[in-house]
Amino acid sequence: MKKFTHIKTISEFHQRNRLSKPEHPLISLVDYGQMYHDEMLLHFTQGFYSIAFKKNVIGKWQYGRQDYDFDEGLMSFFAPNQVLDVTIDEQQLKNKPSGWILLIHPDFLWNTELSQKFRQYDFFNYAINEALFLSEKEETIIAQIFANIQHEYASNMDEFSKGIIISQIGLLLNYSQQFYKRQFLTREKNNHEILTRFEKILVDYCSSELLTRQGLPTVSYISEKLHITPDYLSTMLRHITGQNTRQHIQDKVIEMAKEKLSTTSASVSEIAYGLGFEHPQSFSKLFKKRTKLTPLEFRASIKATSAPQ
């Protein structure tokens, strides 16, 4: 079993990677090529954000139990206290890694415009299981921003330095969000395949005894079947359909409820229990929320439209 380590401070990160002391206790820009890779931590969390822009990554990484694809990627984003796993690849140790890792302690963001925004970026919130790939043009843009941060960080930091660095970090995040959206679009075929598999898993579950015995399928259940993280699944679904995973599950249940209300004489309670609801009131509340009608109002409307004229 891998030994678990929590790197609490940026200074500790420097010490463990045989780097000189950071210029500032709450922010650091590390030369990835200068890190001591032979003794990389294998199972760890960090008490700070890290934004990496690097090539020839050492080791095979897992982020939240999912493989993190660095094969072509250049950028990665990790938030505090997220579990990272690294398997050392002896062959990769022969590579010459290069690039930068920007380390940012949450305290550095206090009283800045970014203090509440960091977690709003999807690439920090969900374990998106691939690095951000960059075109040559995009790489040039990102490299310039890191160079700007390096210039300010290496200078004697004064009262204006923090504001300048914060503005550059904001620019870096905004460009990254734009580039990730482009990357998502290039993977639409794969995402649509996931959507097809998602629909089948949902239909199979709702058609089985699991629905009655265990209730509505959870987001975690479906994401595990798809071998992707729950937040990645929801973000992918929102991108393609405009709805998250939970909303899709609810829509499927409402679709089944409508069929039963319109084709059987079962009571609302019987339908609710059959669809895995512990309390009929919860079913009725969800049904009205999604359709603007109560189950009985829906049934009455169906009868009215199907009555002979």
C-alpha positions as CSV (number, residue, x, y, z in Angstrom):
1,M,0.0,0.0,0.0
2,K,1.3,3.4,-0.9
3,K,2.4,5.7,1.9
4,F,0.1,8.7,2.1
5,T,1.7,12.2,2.5
6,H,0.1,15.6,2.9
7,I,2.3,18.5,1.8
8,K,0.9,21.3,3.9
9,T,3.0,24.3,2.7
10,I,4.7,25.5,-0.4
11,S,8.0,25.6,1.6
12,E,7.6,21.9,2.3
13,F,7.0,21.2,-1.4
14,H,10.3,23.0,-2.2
15,Q,12.2,21.1,0.5
16,R,10.9,17.7,-0.6
17,N,11.8,18.4,-4.2
18,R,15.3,19.7,-3.3
19,L,14.5,23.2,-4.5
20,S,15.8,26.4,-3.0
21,K,13.5,28.2,-0.5
22,P,10.5,30.0,-2.2
23,E,10.7,33.7,-2.6
24,H,7.3,34.0,-1.0
25,P,5.6,31.6,1.5
26,L,2.2,31.7,-0.2
27,I,3.1,31.6,-3.9
28,S,6.0,30.1,-5.9
29,L,6.9,29.5,-9.5
30,V,8.9,26.2,-9.8
31,D,11.1,25.2,-12.7
32,Y,9.8,21.7,-13.4
33,G,13.1,20.6,-14.9
34,Q,14.9,21.4,-11.6
35,M,12.8,19.2,-9.5
36,Y,14.3,16.0,-8.0
37,H,12.2,13.4,-9.9
38,D,13.9,10.2,-8.7
39,E,12.2,10.5,-5.3
40,M,8.8,11.7,-6.3
41,L,6.0,11.3,-3.8
42,L,3.7,8.5,-4.9
43,H,0.4,9.1,-3.0
44,F,-0.2,12.6,-1.7
45,T,-2.3,15.7,-1.3
46,Q,-1.3,19.4,-1.2
47,G,-2.5,22.3,0.8
48,F,-2.4,24.6,-2.1
49,Y,-3.4,25.0,-5.8
50,S,-1.0,24.0,-8.5
51,I,-1.1,25.0,-12.2
52,A,1.5,23.2,-14.3
53,F,2.7,24.0,-17.8
54,K,5.2,21.3,-18.7
55,K,6.6,18.7,-21.1
56,N,8.0,15.2,-20.8
57,V,6.1,14.5,-17.5
58,I,7.7,12.0,-15.2
59,G,5.5,9.1,-14.0
60,K,2.0,7.9,-14.7
61,W,-0.6,10.0,-12.7
62,Q,-3.9,9.2,-11.2
63,Y,-6.3,12.0,-10.0
64,G,-9.3,11.0,-8.0
65,R,-8.9,7.3,-9.0
66,Q,-8.9,8.1,-12.7
67,D,-5.8,8.0,-15.0
68,Y,-4.6,11.5,-15.8
69,D,-3.6,11.6,-19.5
70,F,-0.4,13.6,-19.9
71,D,0.7,11.8,-23.2
72,E,0.1,14.9,-25.3
73,G,-0.9,17.4,-22.6
74,L,0.9,20.4,-21.4
75,M,-1.2,21.8,-18.6
76,S,-2.8,20.4,-15.4
77,F,-4.8,21.9,-12.6
78,F,-5.0,20.6,-9.0
79,A,-6.9,22.0,-6.1
80,P,-6.0,21.7,-2.4
81,N,-6.6,18.3,-0.7
82,Q,-7.2,16.4,-3.9
83,V,-5.5,13.0,-3.9
84,L,-2.8,12.4,-6.4
85,D,-1.1,9.1,-7.2
86,V,2.1,8.7,-9.2
87,T,3.5,5.5,-10.6
88,I,7.2,6.0,-11.5
89,D,8.0,5.0,-15.1
90,E,11.7,4.1,-15.3
91,Q,11.7,4.7,-19.0
92,Q,10.4,8.3,-18.5
93,L,13.1,9.0,-16.0
94,K,15.4,9.2,-19.1
95,N,13.3,12.2,-20.4
96,K,14.3,15.8,-19.9
97,P,11.3,17.4,-18.3
98,S,10.8,21.1,-18.7
99,G,8.2,23.8,-17.8
100,W,6.8,25.5,-14.8
101,I,4.6,24.7,-11.8
102,L,2.8,27.6,-10.2
103,L,1.9,27.0,-6.6
104,I,-0.7,29.2,-5.0
105,H,-1.8,28.9,-1.3
106,P,-5.4,29.9,-0.8
107,D,-4.3,32.5,1.7
108,F,-2.6,34.4,-1.2
109,L,-6.0,35.0,-2.8
110,W,-7.6,36.6,0.3
111,N,-9.1,40.0,-0.5
112,T,-8.6,39.6,-4.2
113,E,-11.1,39.2,-7.1
114,L,-10.0,35.6,-7.5
115,S,-10.7,34.5,-3.9
116,Q,-14.2,33.2,-4.8
117,K,-13.6,32.4,-8.5
118,F,-11.0,29.6,-8.3
119,R,-13.5,26.9,-7.5
120,Q,-15.8,28.1,-10.2
121,Y,-13.4,26.8,-12.9
122,D,-14.4,23.2,-13.9
123,F,-10.8,22.1,-14.3
124,F,-10.3,22.6,-10.5
125,N,-13.7,21.2,-9.4
126,Y,-13.9,17.9,-11.3
127,A,-11.3,15.3,-11.8
128,I,-11.1,16.0,-15.5
129,N,-8.9,13.1,-16.5
130,E,-6.8,14.6,-19.2
131,A,-4.3,17.4,-19.3
132,L,-5.0,20.5,-21.3
133,F,-3.6,20.1,-24.8
134,L,-2.3,23.2,-26.5
135,S,-1.8,24.2,-30.1
136,E,1.4,26.1,-30.9
137,K,-0.4,29.4,-30.8
138,E,-2.0,28.6,-27.5
139,E,1.3,27.4,-26.1
140,T,2.9,30.7,-27.0
141,I,0.1,32.6,-25.2
142,I,0.4,30.5,-22.0
143,A,4.2,30.6,-22.1
144,Q,4.1,34.4,-22.2
145,I,1.8,34.6,-19.2
146,F,4.1,32.3,-17.2
147,A,7.1,34.5,-18.3
148,N,5.2,37.6,-17.0
149,I,4.6,35.9,-13.6
150,Q,8.2,34.7,-13.5
151,H,9.5,38.3,-14.2
152,E,7.4,39.7,-11.4
153,Y,8.1,36.9,-9.0
154,A,11.8,37.1,-9.5
155,S,11.9,40.8,-8.9
156,N,11.8,42.3,-5.4
157,M,8.1,42.0,-4.6
158,D,6.6,45.3,-3.6
159,E,3.1,46.7,-2.9
160,F,2.1,46.4,-6.6
161,S,3.5,42.9,-7.2
162,K,0.7,40.9,-5.8
163,G,-1.9,42.8,-7.9
164,I,0.1,42.2,-11.0
165,I,0.6,38.5,-10.3
166,I,-3.1,38.1,-9.5
167,S,-4.1,39.8,-12.8
168,Q,-1.8,37.4,-14.7
169,I,-3.2,34.4,-12.8
170,G,-6.7,35.5,-13.8
171,L,-5.7,35.8,-17.4
172,L,-4.1,32.4,-17.2
173,L,-7.3,30.8,-15.9
174,N,-9.5,32.6,-18.4
175,Y,-7.4,31.4,-21.3
176,S,-7.3,27.9,-19.9
177,Q,-11.0,27.8,-19.7
178,Q,-11.3,28.9,-23.3
179,F,-8.8,26.3,-24.4
180,Y,-10.5,23.5,-22.5
181,K,-13.8,24.4,-24.2
182,R,-12.0,24.0,-27.5
183,Q,-10.6,20.7,-26.4
184,F,-14.1,19.6,-25.3
185,L,-15.4,20.4,-28.7
186,T,-12.7,18.3,-30.5
187,R,-13.8,15.3,-28.3
188,E,-17.5,15.6,-29.1
189,K,-17.5,12.2,-30.9
190,N,-16.2,10.5,-27.8
191,N,-18.6,12.4,-25.6
192,H,-21.6,11.4,-27.6
193,E,-20.5,7.8,-27.3
194,I,-20.4,8.3,-23.5
195,L,-23.9,9.8,-23.8
196,T,-25.2,6.7,-25.6
197,R,-23.7,4.4,-23.0
198,F,-25.1,6.6,-20.3
199,E,-28.6,6.3,-21.7
200,K,-28.3,2.5,-21.9
201,I,-27.1,2.2,-18.3
202,L,-30.0,4.4,-17.2
203,V,-32.6,2.4,-19.2
204,D,-31.2,-0.9,-18.0
205,Y,-31.3,0.2,-14.4
206,C,-34.8,1.7,-14.5
207,S,-36.1,-1.5,-16.3
208,S,-34.6,-3.8,-13.6
209,E,-35.6,-4.6,-10.0
210,L,-32.8,-2.2,-8.8
211,L,-35.2,0.7,-9.2
212,T,-37.7,-0.7,-6.8
213,R,-35.2,-2.1,-4.4
214,Q,-32.6,0.7,-4.2
215,G,-34.5,3.8,-5.5
216,L,-33.3,6.2,-8.2
217,P,-29.8,5.5,-9.6
218,T,-27.2,7.8,-8.1
219,V,-24.8,9.9,-10.1
220,S,-21.9,7.9,-8.6
221,Y,-23.5,4.6,-9.7
222,I,-23.7,5.7,-13.3
223,S,-20.3,7.4,-13.4
224,E,-18.6,4.3,-12.0
225,K,-20.3,2.2,-14.7
226,L,-18.9,4.6,-17.3
227,H,-15.4,4.7,-15.6
228,I,-15.4,8.5,-15.4
229,T,-15.8,10.9,-12.4
230,P,-19.3,12.2,-11.4
231,D,-18.4,15.8,-12.0
232,Y,-16.8,15.1,-15.4
233,L,-20.0,13.3,-16.4
234,S,-22.2,16.1,-15.4
235,T,-20.0,18.7,-17.1
236,M,-20.0,16.6,-20.3
237,L,-23.8,16.2,-20.2
238,R,-24.3,20.0,-19.6
239,H,-22.1,20.7,-22.6
240,I,-24.0,18.4,-24.9
241,T,-27.5,18.6,-23.6
242,G,-27.7,21.6,-21.2
243,Q,-28.6,19.3,-18.3
244,N,-26.5,17.7,-15.6
245,T,-26.6,14.0,-14.7
246,R,-29.2,14.3,-11.9
247,Q,-31.6,16.1,-14.2
248,H,-31.2,13.4,-16.8
249,I,-32.0,10.7,-14.2
250,Q,-35.1,12.7,-13.1
251,D,-36.2,13.1,-16.8
252,K,-36.1,9.4,-17.3
253,V,-38.1,8.7,-14.2
254,I,-40.7,11.3,-15.2
255,E,-40.9,9.7,-18.6
256,M,-41.6,6.4,-17.0
257,A,-44.2,8.0,-14.7
258,K,-46.0,9.6,-17.5
259,E,-46.3,6.2,-19.3
260,K,-47.7,4.6,-16.2
261,L,-50.1,7.5,-15.5
262,S,-51.4,7.4,-19.1
263,T,-51.6,3.6,-19.7
264,T,-52.5,2.1,-16.3
265,S,-55.0,2.7,-13.5
266,A,-52.3,2.4,-10.8
267,S,-52.6,5.0,-8.0
268,V,-50.0,7.7,-7.6
269,S,-48.7,6.0,-4.5
270,E,-48.3,2.7,-6.4
271,I,-46.5,4.4,-9.2
272,A,-44.2,6.3,-6.8
273,Y,-43.2,3.1,-4.9
274,G,-42.7,1.3,-8.2
275,L,-40.3,4.0,-9.3
276,G,-38.2,3.7,-6.2
277,F,-39.6,6.6,-4.2
278,E,-39.8,5.9,-0.4
279,H,-42.5,8.6,0.0
280,P,-45.2,9.4,-2.7
281,Q,-45.1,13.0,-1.7
282,S,-41.5,13.2,-2.9
283,F,-42.5,11.7,-6.3
284,S,-45.4,14.2,-6.6
285,K,-43.2,17.1,-5.7
286,L,-40.6,16.1,-8.3
287,F,-43.3,15.4,-11.0
288,K,-44.8,18.9,-10.5
289,K,-41.4,20.5,-10.5
290,R,-40.5,18.9,-13.8
291,T,-43.9,19.1,-15.6
292,K,-45.7,22.0,-13.8
293,L,-48.6,19.5,-13.2
294,T,-49.4,17.1,-10.4
295,P,-49.5,13.4,-11.4
296,L,-53.3,13.5,-11.1
297,E,-53.5,16.7,-13.2
298,F,-51.4,15.1,-15.8
299,R,-53.5,11.9,-15.9
300,A,-56.7,14.1,-16.2
301,S,-55.2,16.0,-19.1
302,I,-54.3,12.8,-20.9
303,K,-57.9,11.6,-20.5
304,A,-59.3,14.9,-21.7
305,T,-57.2,14.9,-24.9
306,S,-58.0,11.3,-25.7
307,A,-61.8,11.5,-25.1
308,P,-63.9,11.2,-28.2
309,Q,-65.1,14.5,-29.5
